[in-house]
Amino acid sequence: MAIKDKLQALAGVRETPCITVSLNTHRTYPANAVDPIMLKNLLHEAEKQVIEEYGKRDTTALVKKIREVCPEIDENYNLDSLHIFLSESTKEIIRIAWHTYEDKVQIGDRFDLRPLIKAYNRTEEYMILLLSQGGVHLYQAMNDVITSEIKESSSPTDVIEAEVSGGGFPFAETPWFAANMVERSNAPHMDNLVREYFNRIDKALIGVYNRNHQPCIVVCTEDNYSRLMQVADQPSVYLAHVPVDYNHTETHAIVKPAWEIIKAQQADKRKAAIREMEEAVGEQVVVTDLQEIYQASMDGRGDLLIVYDTFSQPVRMIDDRTFERVEDVAQKDVIEDITGIIAWNVLSMNGRVIFTCDEEIKKLGNIVLKVRF
């Protein structure tokens, strides 16, 4: 299930209690040796809080769920953070390739969706085209992992003889060869042969793109990338070019530099969102008061929400639309972080949500909302 689907499912859960456990984890040994210890401590804290607040008799099934979590998690498969969502009807364990702002346990009548919203915004699905005249492979990637190879038609003769509007991957080596030494010495003729081959590949890739709408990063030589761009029907589909090392074309080797490009582009988009927010101040469509931000998010007015990454605010609801700030999260009926609820309100009503560590946003506040009207 994709993160967006999990978000929607978890957002619909309204039970008391709902437990959210979030912690930063490590991908490799020996750093990940501490992950089970931290997880055990947080789960023990969750069990203690549940029993103290809701009573041992009424939480028997939930406590059993809490105790069953640790054996289910293999730290060797951890990413950068781990998030566990537990209630009487729900158990969801999600690994995320982003750090969380705090190791914590949150208990209330709904789950803390903030980590998933951040992950949703920073999860990128894209394609990687490994391009050479000796053969072409197309991969599906999510963040820093290649999830699959796209395979649709492995017969090069089918691609040559048919009108190519999609399919064809993986491609065998180019079927266009110079017939003799004279042709091989004719540089323009040789370039035309390569461009014809790449033209067929481009048409096949556009066929895939029309179905999945995912952009593509090309791994190849600079010369081959230049030729591909010369024949590309939709150059904007190709996000960037990664120089190839044909001695290292394993999937883990080609996805690493591709992911660095994606991350850089995401950072640029976050900076652009901050500039958009700053410009919107002059248009008087920016709200900085937390209470007003919450109410605007409930009314579906949120166009762009930006939250400083480490900011959180516990509150106690007075009624459906107003709250009071509190400092002690251990008090009864306290929502430990209202920003997660605000973020989901904005996102679920077709707004945009950005979490950022960029200090520039603090000139406006730790949480700011651009409204639609």
Buried (B, 14 or more C-beta within 10 A) or exposed (E): EEBEEBBBBBBEBEBEBBBBBBBBBBBEEEEBEEBBEBBEEBBBBBBEBBBEEBEEEEBEEBBEBBEEBEEEBEBEEBBBBBBBBBBBEBBBEBBBBBBBBBBBBBBBEBBBBBBBBBBBBBBBBBBBBBBBBEEBBBBBBBBBEBEEBBEEBEEBEEBBEEEBEBBBBBBEEBBBEEEEEEEEEEEEEBEEBBBBBBBBBBBBBBBBBEEEEBBBBBBBBEEBBEBBBBBBEEEEBBBBBBEBEEEEEEBEEBBEBBBEBBBEBBBEEBBEBBEBBBEBBEEEBBBEEBBEBBBBBBBBBBBBBBBBBEBBBBBBBEEEEEBEEBEEBEEEEBBBBBBBBBBBBBBBBEBBBBBBEBEEBEEBBBBBBBBBE
